[in-house]
Every structure is written in C-alpha cells, then in structure tokens.
Amino acid sequence: MIKIGKISFFLLFFVSIVFSSVALSSNVQVQAYVDRNEMGLGDTITLTVAVSAQESFDVSEPRIPHLDAFELVNSWTSSSTSSKLVQGPAGMQFQIVRRQDFNYMLTPKKPGRLTIPGFEVNVEGKVQTTKPIVVTVSKQGSGATQVPRGLPQNDELDEAEELFNQLMQRQGLHRAPPPPTGNFVPKNPNESFFIHAEIDKNTVFEGEQITANWYIYTRGNILSLDRLKFPDLKGFWKEILEEVPALNFTQEVLNGIPYRKALLASHALFPIKAGQAVIDEYKVKASIQVPTGAFGFGQPYSYTRSSDRIKINVLALPTEGRPSDFTGAVGQFAMSAQIEGDKFPVNQPFSLKVRFEGSGNAKLIELPALNLPAIVEIYDTKNESKFFKNGHSYKEFEVLIIPRQEGELTIPGLQASMFDPATKKYYSRVTQPMTIKITPGAQSSGLTSARVQTEGSDLPKMEKKNEIPDVVTSWVATSSLSGKLINPLIGLLYLAVFAILGWKARREFGIGDQRKNIKIELKERMKKVRAYVHENDWRRAGTEMTNVFYFVLGELSGQGGANMEMERLLDLCPPSLRRELGSEIQKKIEVFQVLSFAPVHVVGKYKEKDELQAQVDSSEKLLLKACALAGKEE
C-alpha cells in the first residue's frame, strides 16, 4: 500500500505539472514580426517580439540570437493593456489582455535572402522560441516609404472628401483664415483630419536629445483608427516616452478654426552621427464621421494621412578640448560611487555601485576605468538603466570585487567626461576614494578536497567529518571480577577494538585499497549533493559539488587532495580530457562557486530547485566522461 500510495502521488504531481504547462502555453502567446520583409541595403527594419496574456505574467528580456547578416542599431520596450467584450459562459464579459513588446531595429550587412533567427523568451520560467523570419534585401536602399502588406497604400481622396468639404461650407465653417493663433497653420483646413509632428529643436549635436510628438487633428468624430506605419527613425537612437493605446482629445484652435487634438506618440530621439537626419512620416488610416447639423453626424468615410518628413541638422561633437576618457555621453549628468559597508572578509565579493543620473541618454554611458589595486579581482559586472518620460535617465553599474589580501584597501576615485550641449563644452565628474577593511576569512571546513568555504550567517554549517575513536589505553579493576576472568576479557576487547578500527579506516580512508574506484566514490558523493538539492539547500549543494569537481580532477591528475587551482589541475590531466572537456568543466565550476559564496541577488536562477538539479545531473555526466577519457572509469 505504501508503494502504491507513493506512485499515485507522483502520478498526480506529474499530471499537475503537465496541466499547468498546458495552461501556461495556452494563456501566454509569444510571437515575432517585422514591419516589412522587403528592404534595401542601408535601410532599417523593426522586429518586434510580442508577449501577451489575459493575466499578469513575468517575462525576461529575450535572448538575442547570433545575427550574422544584421547589425543591431537600437532596441526599446513598450507595454499595453486592452479590454474588450466577449461572449463567456455567463454571458458578455470584459476580457483584459496584457502585452509586452520588445523592439529591435536592425540593418542588413549584405544583400540577398536573409534569415533572422528565432528569439528565446523566458515567460514564467518557461522558455519559448519565436519562428525565424526571412527578409529580402536588395543591393540599393529603396528610399520609399514601406507599408505592411495587405494595408491600403493610396490616399483615398475621393468624392467622400469633397462631400466633407461641402458639408463644412454649408455649416459656415469654411471661411477666410484669420491671423494664426496656434503653433502652425494646417496646409488644408478643410481636411477631415491630418497628422502633425512637433519637435523641440531641429539643430542638435550627436547624441543630443530631440523630443518628437505626433498628434492627430480632426473636426469630425473618429470611429476607428489604424496606425499603418510608425516612423522608422533611421539614424536615431529611440526611447519611447509614450505610445497612446486610446486617444484622449483636447480642444485647440488653429488659425481661427477649432480642432480636436490627441497625442499619438511621443519619442525621445538621439541622432547617431553627424550630418543630416530625417524624421520620417507617421501614417494613419481613420474612419471619420462628419457633422451634418447641430446635433447629428453623417455617413462615415475612411481616409489615409501621413505626417510630414522633418529634416534634422546634426552637428559633430567638437574635437578641440575632448578629454581622453570621453566615451560619448551627451547631456547633464551627476556621477556617484558607493560601497555598502566598510568591512569585508578576504576572498569574499563585495559590491561597488557607480551611478549616472541626469538629463540625456544615460544608457550610452560606459563604465569608467576603475584603476583597482592588483590585490583585488573583478568577479562580475552588470548594469541597469531606465529612461523616464520627463527626459531624465539613469544608468547604474554594479561591480563585484573579490579582495585577495587582508588589510586596508582603498578604491581609487573615478572620473568620467561628458559633453554638455547647452554650454557646448566638455566637463568631468569625479568621485572620492573609498577605504575599506579586509578582514581574515573563515577557517577551512576540514575537508581535504574543499575549495570553497561556507562562511556567512545565512549558510548552513558543514557536517563535521567522523573521527576515529580513541583506543583504550588504561583500565581500573573492580572487585566484582576475578583476575582470571579479566585477562581474557581484556584481550578480546582489544581485538574487537582493533578490528573495528581497521574496518572503519579501510572504509573511511581507503586503507588497503591501493586502486581506489573513482566511479564508486563519485556516486557516493553525488548522493550527498542530491540530498542537499532535495532539501533545497543550494548553498551546501554548491559547496559540495565544487568539492566533488576538485576531488575527481585531483584523482585524475594524480594530485590526490587537489590542493591547487583548477587551471593547474586541468593542465596535469590527460590532454584528451583537457582538450574535450576543459572549457565545460571550468564553466560548471563557476556556476557552483557562485552558488557557494556569491550574494543572493547574484545567484539568480541557479538557486531554483529545477535548475540546480539540472546542473548537478549534467555535472555528474561530465565527470563520468572525464573518468572515461582518463582511463579510470573502473
């Protein structure tokens, strides 16, 4: 009954996992598409990876595949939420759809029929891959506006437009224009609607921000609106300030005529190189219902409109007075550096954070030279950045540093140079040096093959290794036993003790077993690792797995306890092992060292039980293969 119960439990558990996976795959949709599949050499194409679901979801940024034939020019993200009425089991109900878009602007490196590989997206812990996309690239740029297939490409200036104009005239709305009262004068005030692009400046330096807004103006009632073409914005780095899912109209008078105005999109643009750049058109198709009287509207008609192309004069950054540490940051930024704490143990990583914040595109800022002392080692570097709607942005670098020597450690001050377009001059930001104390690390756990220590309040203590019991060396006689009986008992006791000690020494230390079976020893150690994985004790699993790697390579290299660095151990291993498995072994060691002592926020997905189990299983196969290559499988 017990076995049947366990089998039933695992069957139920497996079925629940399968159904949850199916539910996830049916709820979340991941797809990739491009704004066109025919282009010319020198043109750009926008690829969008769209993730949508009816419920909230956790999605990581897609992994960009190796793009042989394309160059990544820019990338940005956007999100939206929409709702619609659908027929449900209980009648009509609202259905909410949440969507996250990852956009990539690409330019081809060569002409021909090119393939954009699939992008891998991790949604709720499940990895999904989009389908590859094939595009055709001609030898010369098209120079023409591209419109997605299946959408109308010609402006529908037909009798309906004339009818609209006549209706406006009949209502006395068509009259001679008075002096301008708005920011611009429409080309044709009798149009049903038009698209207007506004920019805050048309002459800028490389990397200087331009704010571009696209508006729709109408004098009728918009029933539907399709965005046929978003601006390609070739030659610009783009940050989306706002892309409006639903129109919010306000009243505005242009040249004496009242209009209803709504924002379509707002972007922050940063020109990539000097010369002349063009903000291309935003194209929209809308169904308009025109007023027929004081209280009514007539029949709706559809029209297509585009914004005008705007030329931008981009000035080159001055070469005179340009600092040697200038990396292209343009704007007004502040820089700070900090270390959270003033004492850290030797050989344990601590975090140095460098932050830039201000007006401009902080995403383009690179980490300045650290000039760290030789007694420290950089373990890892990562960064995060964000652009805000008010035109401000930040970028923060986090550098994990490992001190290799005790004592006082000084992190030198940092310096970074930037260009201020307002003053047209370069300027520098400098941080102050920081001094911390590096204290002695924890004592070794006592395992001869251990290479990682489990120091820290959040780490469980290592089990103390079994010790050989002390041999009885003295005995005091009692009055209850006679001398004749005591002597044989003492002899038997000594024999039993030595027999037990000999068996224990052979089992624990391999005494008498000159040809140790590495494969059996590996199996025993892996049982211990899997026990930690089962308990979700990822710290000890990482430590023990690191010890397993050093034990096996120590045996295969003939170094026994493996009291040396991994690179040296691999050098002493057979050439075939080093050639075929050396790189993979080093990658695995890095994973388990991260699990052993890296901060929790650095460990990331590796501490998840399924991921940890997969790493342990693949490591065992890797070590068994290493034993086979070294000829010590048995």
Secondary structure, DSSP 8 states (H G I E B T S, - for coil): -HHHHHHHHHHHHHHHHHHHHHHHHHH-EEEEEES-SEEETT--EEEEEEEEESS---B---B----SSEEEEEEEEEEEEEEEEEEETTEEEEEEEEEEEEEEEEEESS-EEEEE---EEEETTEEEE---EEEEEESS---S----TTS--S---SHHHHHHHHHHHHTT------S--SSS--S-TTSSEEEEEEES-SEEETT--EEEEEEEEESSEEEEEEEEE----TTEEEEEEEE-SS---EEEEETTEEEEEEEEEEEEEEE-SSEEEEE---EEEEEEEEE-SSS-EEEEEEEEEE---EEEEEE----TT--TTEEEEEEEEEEEEEES-SEEETTS-EEEEEEEEEEE-GGG---------TTEEEEEEEEEEEE-TTSEEEEEEEEEEEE-S-EEEEE---EEEEEETTTTEEEEEE---EEEEEE------S-TT--S---STTS-------------------TTS-HHHHHHHHHHHHHHHHHHHHHHHHHHH-TT-SS--HHHHHHHHHHHHHHHHHTT-HHHHHHHHHHHHHHHHHHHTT-TT--S-HHHHHHHS-HHHHHHHHHHHHHHHHHHHHHHHS-HHHHGGGGSHHHHHHHHHHHHHHHHHHHHHTT---
